[in-house]
Amino acid sequence: MVRSKKQVILTTEMRKELEQFTTTGVRSVKLLKRAKIILALDTSTDIKPEKEEEIARHIEVSRQTIQNVKKDFFASTDIHSFLQRKKRETPPVPAKVTGKLEAHIIALACSEAPEGFSKWSLRLLADKCVELNYVDEISYMTVSRVLKKRNLSLT
């Protein structure tokens, strides 16, 4: 990969690979746009590249996206790594509310309110779930979402 601080200079093989990437196969729009941006910025041919504003308008991205793609291109080790999605740094957080917990919340909401209360409140339900060790912690808003999902209300 030929590197220049200001100009994108592609080798013939890289240009072919990018052109093939943009014309064949099923790809995500984001990756296609990245490849098209680099092709548009390429200064290795006799054709003078368009200005970034024109490229941004033509590919329907912002100028900042052009700058970010250019920066990513210069930071990548090869064209394959540039055209890959980034790996997620943190794993997805598993859902706190499972079907079993939903069942416990619904059962509590349908049961008799605790002594001293005329009816269940969202906060009471959340506190009771923690007290009964159904879950380590849960917010009353999460309880509200569970009940709304099942079209239940506390009134």
Buried (B, 14 or more C-beta within 10 A) or exposed (E): BEEEEEEBBBEEEBBEBBBEBBEEEEBEEEBBBBBBBBBBBBBBEEEEBEEBEEBBEEBEBEEEBBEBBBEBBEEBEEBEEBBEEEEEEEEEEEEEBEEEBBEBBBEBBEEEBEEEEEEBBBEBBBBBBEEEEBBEEBEBEBBBEBBEEEEEEBE
